[in-house]
Amino acid sequence: MFGFMMGGAKMDPREAVAKVLAGEINLIDVRDHGEVQMTGKAKGAVVVPLSVMPFQCDPKGPDFNKDIDTSKPVALYCASGARSAQGAQVLKRLGFDEVYNIGGLGHWHQAGGEITR
């Protein structure tokens, strides 16, 4: 409920792992590059730090990240789930319909998701 109030519905990390493996969903890591470098990232995730999301996630903008498939839902994660909730709000404002917060990288890993470095 809290994740929904913050702008993104919650998605169980196990469901996100399955959907990423099936190619059914975009997975975005909203942490800074330094954090990703220290801990790795979820396999299949696109790194778009929260601070640049308004630019890299705007399909109409010149800096749009072409690794994001606008025809698919989006699941976000960060370290704990707070920044990914903020990122969900950004994506909603940019016109993304289906946006989910799966929490933190630890939740992804606990659900069986692979981490790459």
C-alpha contacts under 8 A as a table, 3 or more apart, distances in Angstrom:
res1	aa1	res2	aa2	distance
1	M	4	F	5.12
1	M	5	M	6.31
1	M	9	A	7.55
1	M	10	K	7.46
2	F	5	M	5.09
2	F	6	M	6.27
3	G	6	M	5.06
3	G	7	G	6.64
3	G	8	G	5.57
3	G	9	A	5.58
3	G	10	K	5.56
3	G	85	A	6.18
3	G	101	N	6.68
4	F	7	G	5.37
4	F	8	G	4.69
4	F	9	A	4.20
4	F	10	K	6.37
5	M	8	G	7.10
5	M	9	A	7.90
6	M	85	A	5.61
6	M	86	Q	6.84
6	M	88	A	7.80
6	M	89	Q	7.00
7	G	85	A	6.18
7	G	86	Q	7.07
7	G	88	A	5.46
7	G	89	Q	4.59
7	G	92	K	7.30
8	G	85	A	5.94
8	G	88	A	5.01
8	G	89	Q	6.65
8	G	99	V	5.58
8	G	100	Y	5.06
8	G	101	N	5.72
9	A	99	V	6.66
9	A	100	Y	4.85
9	A	101	N	6.05
10	K	100	Y	5.42
10	K	101	N	4.91
10	K	102	I	5.91
10	K	103	G	7.96
11	M	15	E	6.85
11	M	16	A	6.77
11	M	75	A	7.73
11	M	100	Y	5.72
11	M	101	N	5.99
11	M	102	I	5.15
12	D	15	E	5.34
12	D	16	A	6.48
12	D	102	I	6.11
13	P	16	A	4.88
13	P	17	V	6.15
13	P	102	I	5.37
13	P	103	G	7.72
13	P	107	H	6.22
13	P	108	W	5.39
13	P	111	A	5.78
14	R	17	V	5.13
14	R	18	A	6.38
14	R	108	W	7.34
14	R	111	A	4.88
14	R	112	G	7.08
14	R	113	G	7.81
15	E	18	A	5.18
15	E	19	K	6.15
16	A	19	K	5.04
16	A	20	V	6.03
16	A	25	I	7.77
16	A	75	A	7.11
16	A	102	I	7.30
16	A	108	W	8.00
17	V	20	V	5.29
17	V	21	L	6.22
17	V	108	W	7.14
17	V	111	A	7.24
17	V	112	G	7.22
17	V	113	G	5.61
18	A	21	L	5.19
18	A	22	A	6.19
19	K	22	A	5.01
19	K	23	G	6.09
19	K	24	E	5.08
19	K	25	I	5.76
20	V	23	G	4.98
20	V	24	E	5.97
20	V	25	I	5.52
20	V	26	N	6.93
20	V	27	L	6.98
20	V	44	G	6.90
21	L	24	E	7.74
23	G	26	N	7.81
24	E	72	K	6.53
24	E	73	P	7.57
25	I	72	K	5.35
25	I	73	P	5.13
25	I	74	V	5.70
25	I	75	A	6.95
26	N	45	A	7.36
26	N	46	V	7.93
26	N	68	I	6.46
26	N	69	D	6.76
26	N	72	K	6.39
26	N	73	P	6.17
26	N	74	V	4.63
26	N	75	A	6.07
27	L	44	G	6.75
27	L	45	A	4.73
27	L	46	V	6.27
27	L	74	V	5.92
27	L	75	A	4.92
27	L	76	L	5.85
27	L	77	Y	7.89
28	I	45	A	5.21
28	I	46	V	4.86
28	I	47	V	5.79
28	I	48	V	6.48
28	I	74	V	7.23
28	I	75	A	6.27
28	I	76	L	4.85
28	I	77	Y	6.55
29	D	41	K	7.26
29	D	42	A	7.75
29	D	45	A	6.12
29	D	46	V	6.05
29	D	47	V	4.72
29	D	48	V	6.03
29	D	49	P	6.99
29	D	76	L	5.99
29	D	77	Y	5.29
29	D	78	C	5.81
29	D	84	S	7.94
30	V	47	V	6.19
30	V	48	V	5.16
30	V	49	P	4.24
30	V	50	L	4.95
30	V	53	M	7.99
30	V	76	L	6.93
30	V	77	Y	6.32
30	V	78	C	5.43
30	V	83	R	6.92
30	V	84	S	6.24
30	V	87	G	7.08
31	R	35	E	6.32
31	R	36	V	6.72
31	R	47	V	7.28
31	R	48	V	7.24
31	R	49	P	4.97
31	R	50	L	6.59
31	R	77	Y	7.99
31	R	78	C	5.30
31	R	79	A	7.07
31	R	83	R	7.77
32	D	35	E	5.46
32	D	36	V	6.52
32	D	48	V	7.82
32	D	49	P	4.99
32	D	50	L	7.53
33	H	36	V	5.03
33	H	37	Q	6.06
33	H	47	V	7.59
33	H	49	P	7.16
34	G	37	Q	5.06
34	G	38	M	6.35
35	E	38	M	5.16
35	E	39	T	6.21
35	E	40	G	7.80
36	V	39	T	5.33
36	V	40	G	4.89
36	V	41	K	5.81
37	Q	40	G	5.68
37	Q	117	R	7.15
39	T	117	R	7.33
40	G	115	I	6.06
40	G	116	T	5.39
40	G	117	R	4.32
41	K	45	A	6.80
41	K	105	L	7.30
41	K	115	I	5.29
41	K	116	T	5.45
41	K	117	R	6.47
42	A	45	A	5.44
42	A	105	L	6.94
42	A	108	W	7.16
42	A	109	H	7.74
42	A	113	G	6.75
42	A	114	E	5.91
42	A	115	I	4.53
42	A	116	T	6.16
43	K	113	G	7.26
43	K	114	E	5.45
43	K	115	I	5.32
43	K	116	T	5.52
46	V	67	D	6.99
46	V	68	I	7.60
48	V	52	V	6.65
48	V	53	M	6.06
48	V	56	Q	7.03
49	P	52	V	5.66
49	P	53	M	6.31
50	L	53	M	5.17
50	L	83	R	7.00
50	L	84	S	7.88
50	L	86	Q	7.84
50	L	87	G	6.04
51	S	54	P	7.59
52	V	55	F	5.53
52	V	56	Q	6.12
53	M	56	Q	5.13
53	M	57	C	5.26
53	M	58	D	7.70
53	M	87	G	7.22
53	M	90	V	7.17
53	M	91	L	7.94
54	P	57	C	5.78
54	P	58	D	6.05
54	P	90	V	6.62
54	P	91	L	7.88
54	P	94	L	7.68
55	F	58	D	5.56
55	F	61	G	6.55
55	F	62	P	7.91
55	F	63	D	5.72
55	F	64	F	6.29
56	Q	59	P	7.91
56	Q	61	G	7.65
56	Q	63	D	5.22
56	Q	64	F	4.19
56	Q	65	N	4.99
57	C	64	F	5.46
57	C	65	N	6.30
57	C	68	I	7.65
57	C	91	L	7.10
57	C	94	L	7.58
58	D	61	G	5.27
58	D	63	D	7.71
58	D	64	F	5.55
58	D	94	L	6.05
59	P	64	F	5.52
59	P	70	T	7.67
60	K	64	F	7.24
61	G	64	F	5.57
65	N	68	I	5.98
66	K	69	D	7.26
69	D	72	K	5.81
70	T	73	P	7.56
70	T	96	F	7.66
72	K	98	E	7.99
73	P	96	F	7.81
73	P	97	D	7.36
73	P	98	E	4.84
73	P	99	V	6.01
73	P	100	Y	7.92
74	V	98	E	6.29
74	V	99	V	4.87
74	V	100	Y	6.15
75	A	99	V	5.87
75	A	100	Y	4.55
75	A	101	N	5.68
75	A	102	I	6.48
76	L	84	S	5.36
76	L	85	A	7.86
76	L	87	G	7.37
76	L	88	A	7.21
76	L	99	V	7.66
76	L	100	Y	6.16
76	L	101	N	4.99
76	L	102	I	6.06
76	L	103	G	7.45
77	Y	80	S	7.66
77	Y	81	G	6.02
77	Y	83	R	7.66
77	Y	84	S	5.01
77	Y	101	N	6.13
77	Y	102	I	5.59
77	Y	103	G	5.13
77	Y	104	G	5.05
77	Y	105	L	6.31
78	C	81	G	5.59
78	C	82	A	7.34
78	C	83	R	6.04
78	C	84	S	5.50
78	C	103	G	6.54
78	C	104	G	4.77
78	C	105	L	6.06
79	A	82	A	7.93
79	A	83	R	7.88
79	A	103	G	7.40
79	A	104	G	4.40
79	A	105	L	5.62
79	A	106	G	7.35
80	S	83	R	7.64
80	S	103	G	5.59
80	S	104	G	4.21
80	S	105	L	7.35
80	S	106	G	7.91
81	G	84	S	5.22
81	G	85	A	6.23
81	G	101	N	6.92
81	G	102	I	7.01
81	G	103	G	3.75
81	G	104	G	5.02
82	A	85	A	5.22
82	A	86	Q	6.59
82	A	103	G	7.50
83	R	86	Q	4.93
83	R	87	G	6.07
84	S	87	G	4.78
84	S	88	A	6.11
84	S	101	N	5.96
84	S	102	I	7.97
84	S	103	G	6.92
85	A	88	A	5.05
85	A	89	Q	6.62
85	A	101	N	6.03
86	Q	89	Q	5.20
86	Q	90	V	6.56
87	G	90	V	4.99
87	G	91	L	6.28
88	A	91	L	5.12
88	A	92	K	6.16
88	A	99	V	6.01
88	A	100	Y	6.90
88	A	101	N	7.00
89	Q	92	K	5.12
89	Q	93	R	6.30
90	V	93	R	5.22
90	V	94	L	6.34
91	L	94	L	4.94
91	L	95	G	6.42
91	L	96	F	5.46
91	L	99	V	7.27
92	K	95	G	5.19
92	K	96	F	5.06
92	K	97	D	6.48
92	K	99	V	7.26
93	R	96	F	7.42
96	F	99	V	6.76
102	I	107	H	7.36
102	I	108	W	7.46
103	G	107	H	6.29
103	G	108	W	7.83
104	G	107	H	5.27
104	G	108	W	6.68
105	L	108	W	5.06
105	L	109	H	6.29
106	G	109	H	5.05
106	G	110	Q	6.02
107	H	110	Q	5.11
107	H	111	A	6.17
108	W	111	A	5.24
108	W	112	G	6.74
108	W	113	G	5.24
108	W	114	E	7.90
109	H	112	G	5.26
109	H	113	G	4.65
109	H	114	E	6.24
109	H	115	I	6.95
110	Q	113	G	7.05
